[in-house]
């Protein structure tokens, strides 16, 4: 990884102006998640030291809006609402929320139709469900799950016009690939995963959500991604408890996990989930980071770092894929889970090389968590 640049101080007004180009009179609202949504009443959740994400949502965004940003940008609203923590990445949101007066409201009746801009600062990502609601109700939004101080000082302090320009350079360098071959190293093994992209146009997460079209940005942004058409091979995975497993992939899905090191029970639990709900193993995304950022300890930023890549399993409808929550055996399993490969996150796993095959030409795009010349030359153009 290259050394990171310096970043200007965080400015909420600059972030909102750049991301949304808001129009005078537009109404903006904040969504947070809480173990007990009733704690939103009179901001009681601020007394709980175990809610640092929600504390930042209040101190930086809620107070920032009411401390002058609403007036500076000509926005209205600034209200805060809390829904119950979903417990998983991109699971559907509850039907209700609670406002700071303690009133229970219905999101689809009282919130989504009433706001032109919604910010969701939460424990778990809500990008997939909010994207679906944005298209239904016409709002624009941003999801900022896992917010912390490092992200505020770096990934949310960048110039998103520049992020968009750089992401577009890399998108053009990768778009219309037929497939990608990812060669790993782990514990003396060299598994390889092939992901078929079938010449599709690459997409980019670039932090801009302007104009009339309803959409939801994922912040921090900065990646180029594909929705796989299929996948074959093997890849290693590091579980949350440090266990290492080897995933066997056929027909675009993880079919089975094998223990490499660590807890056999962890791998057995994963295999039981794959057997009971096979769609949980479907590969729904391949993404490449495009930004030079510091490690934040949160995947929402760390997967945007240039030199990293990630694959994701599960729900893919918010990316243009076909896998919607109703297709899973259980709604509780309809998550979209990123599997990030990066030196700090997977120290036992190296990406020896990621190769793009496009129009019959094989091109190295990453080597040992470094962008290869194909990408660095694109960025320099």
N, C-alpha and C positions, 0 to 999 in steps of 0.2 A: 504494500500500500504506500502511496506517496504521502508526503507531509500535507497536512490540511492547511488551507488558507485561513486568514483571520476573517472574522465575521463582524458586521456592525451590530450595535446593540439591538435587541429585539424591539420592534415597534408593531403594536397591534394594528394601528391605523395603516401602516405600510403593507402589512400582510393582507388585510382585508381589501385594501384598494387594489393591490396587485392581483390577488386571487380572483376577486369577484367583479372588479370595476363597478361597484354598486351605484345604483341610481338614487337620486334624492327621493326620500319618502319610503324606500324599501324597508320592510320590517325584518329585523334579525332576532333570532332566539337561540338559547343555549340549552343543550341536552346533556345531562350527566347520568351516570348510573350509580346506584346506591344499594347496599344490602337491604335496607329498609327505605323505600322512597319517601315515607312520611318524615324522614329526617331532613327533607328539603324545607319543611315548615320553619320559618324564621331562621333559616340557614343553620339548623341545629347540627348538621353533619360536620361543620367546622370544628366542633369540639372533639371529633374523633381523629386522633393522630395517625390512624391506620389508613387514611384516605388521602394520600399525597396527590394523586391525580386530580381528584375532585377539589382539593384545596387550591391547586394551581388554576383550575377552571374558574374558581371564584376570584382568587386574588389577581390574576392576570387578565382574564377575559371578561368576567362579569363586572369587576370593579373598573377595568379599563374602559369598557363600553360606557359605563355611567360616569366615569371620571373625565369624559370629554370626547371620546372617540365617536359616540353617536352624533354629537353636534358637529364634529369636524367633518364627518363623511355624509352628513345629512340623512342619517338613518333614524328609524324609529324602533321602539320595542326594547330589546335587551333583557327580556325576561328569562328566567332560569327554571327548568323543569327537570325532574328526576324520575327515571324509570328503574325498575328492579334489575339488578345485574343478571345478565343472561346465563353466564357460566361457560360460554364458549365463543370462539371466534366466528363472527358473522352469523350467529344464530338469529332467527327471527326475533324481533323486539316484542315486549309485552304490549298489550292493548292500551294500557293506561299509564299515566304519569301523575306526579304531584307537583304543584307549584309552591312558591315560597310562602303562600298564605295557608298552605295545608289542604288545598282543594284538589280532589282527584279529578283528573281530566282524561278525555279519550284522545289519544294521539291522532287518529284518523279523522276525528271530528273537530277538535279544538286546536290542534297544533299544525299538522302538515298543511292544511288548506289556508292557514292564517298567516303564514310567514313566507317571505320570498328568499330568505337566507337562513339556514340552520347550521349551527356548529355542534358537533357531537364529540365531547371530551370524556372518554370512558375507559373502563378497565379492559374490556374486550372490544375488538373491532366491530363496528356496525355498518361497514361500507356496503355490504351486499344488501341487507334489508333496506337501508336508507336510499340506495340507488333505485331500488324498485319503487319505493314510495315517491321519490322525486319525480320519476317519470309519470306516476299516476296523478300527482297533485301539482306538479309544475314548479317546485322550488329548486334552488341550488343549495349546495351544502358542502361541508368538509368534515371528515372524520379525523380525529387526532387522538386515537387511543394510546394509552401508555405514556402520556405526556410527562416529561421530567425537565429538570433545569438544563441539562446538556442539550436536549432537543430545542428548548426555547432559545438558547444562546447560539445555536448553529443551524440545524435543519429548518427552523422557522424564521431565521434571520437572513436567509439568502435572498437574492434577487430572483424571483420565480420567472421573470421574463428570460433571464439568462439560463436558468434551469431548463426551461422549455426549449430554448435554442440548442443547448447541448444534447438534450434527450432526442431531439429531432435528428441531429447528426448521427447519433448511434442507432436510432430507429432505421434510418436509411441504410446504414451499414449492415443491418441484420435482416431487414424485411425481405419477404418472399423466399426465405430459406426453405428448403425441402425437409431438412431434418437437422438435429444437433446430436453429436456424440459427446458424452461427458465421461471422461476417464478419471476415476478416483484412485486414491491410495489410502488403505486403512489396514493397520496391523499386518502388513506384509502381503496383503491382497490387492488386486487391481481390478475391481468390478467396473463395468462400463454400462451406462444407460443411454439408449437411443430414444430421442423424443422426435416424433414426426410432426412437422408443422405444415407440410403439403403446400408450400408456396403462398401461405396466407400473408396478408399485410400485418406487420408488427404493429402493436399498439404502444402508447407511451402514457405513463403517469407523470404529469409535468406540473401539477399544482395550479393550473389555470382553469377557472370555471366561470367564464364570462358569457355575456349575451343573454339571449332569450331561451336557449335550450336548457331544459332541466338536467342537472348532472350533480354528481358528488365527487369532490376531489379527496384524495387520500394524502394527508399531510403528516410528516414531511413527504414530498414527492421526489421523483427522480428515478425512473426505471423504464426499461423497454421490456415488453412481455408478449407472450403468445399463449393461446389456449390450445393445448396439444390435440392433435387428431388421433394420436395413439402413442404407445411407448412399449419398448421391449428391453429386457436386460436385467441388470442388478444395480442397486446403489446402496451405500451405507447410510444409516441414520443414527443420530445421537438423541436418545430420549431425554426427557426432562431430568431424570434421576442420574444421568451420566451413562446409562446402559448403551452399548453399541449393538445395533442389529443390522442384518443384511437383508434388504428387501428384494424379493424376486418379482419382477414385473412382466406380465403378459397381457396382451389385449388392452393396453392402456391403463391397467390397474395393478396395484400391489396384490399379489396372490397369497404371499406368505412371508413372514418375517422369521429369520433365523438368528439365534443368539451368537454374537461375536465375543462380547465381554460384558459382564455385569449381572443384572438380575434376570434369571430365567422367568420369574413371575411377570416382569414387565413385558417381555416378549410374548408370553402366553396370553396376557390380557389383550394385547394388540391383535394377536391371531384370532382370539375369540370374537373381537369386534369385526374383523374382516370376514369371518365366517357368517356372523349373524346379519351383517349389513355391508355387503361387498362394495357398494358405492363409496364407502368411506375411504377406500383405497384407490379410487380413480384419480389419476393425475390431471389436475384442472388448470395448471399454470406452469410456465417456465419464464422466469424473470431474471434480468440482468441489471445491476445497479449502475447508475450514471453519474453520481455526484462524488466529490471529494469531501467527506465529512468525518468527524470523529466518531468513534464507537460510543454509543449511548447506553448500551445494555438493553435496548428495546428494539425488537425486530422491525418495528414500523420505520425507524430511521436506518438501522444497520443493514437492512436489505437494499437500501438505496445507495450504498457505498460502491464506487467503481472498483471492480475486481471481484466482487461477490456475485453469486448466483443463487437462486432459490427455485425450488419446485413446490407445488402446493397440491394437497389432496382435497377432494370433496367439492362442495358447491362452487359453480363457475358461472352462474347466470349473470352476475354483475360485471363479468369480463367479456360477455358475449358468448359464453358457452351454453351448453344445453342442460346442465345439471342443476335442477331446481329442488327446493326442499321437499316438495311433495313426492319425489322419486325415492327418497330414502325409506328404509324400513321403519325408522323412528325419527321424528322431528328433532329429537335431542342430538342426533348424529349428523345433522345437516350443517356441518361447519365447513369453513374454508381455512385450512391450516397450512401456513407457510413452513417449509423446511429449508432453513437458511444454511448455506455453506459459506463459512467465513472463518478466518484464523482464530478469532476470539471466541466464536460460538461452537466450532467443531474442531478443536485443536488436534484431535486424533485423526482427522480426515483431511486429506489434501485433494484439491481439484488439480490433478496433474495437467489436464488440458481439457478445454471445451472447444469442439470443432464444429463449424457450420458447413453444411453441404448445400450449395446453391448452384443450380444450373450445371451440375456435374463437377464443380470445383470445391475442393475441401480446403477450408481456411481456419486456422487457429484463431480464436477470439479471446480466450483466457488461458494463462499458464501460471500455475502455482499462485493463484489469487492475485495475479497481475493482469491488466489488460494487455493483449498482444498488439503488435504493430498495426493490425487491421483497425482496431478501435482507436488507438492513440493517433494514428494518421487521420482518421475521420474527425476526431475532436479538434485537431490542429487545422483543419481545412476552413 
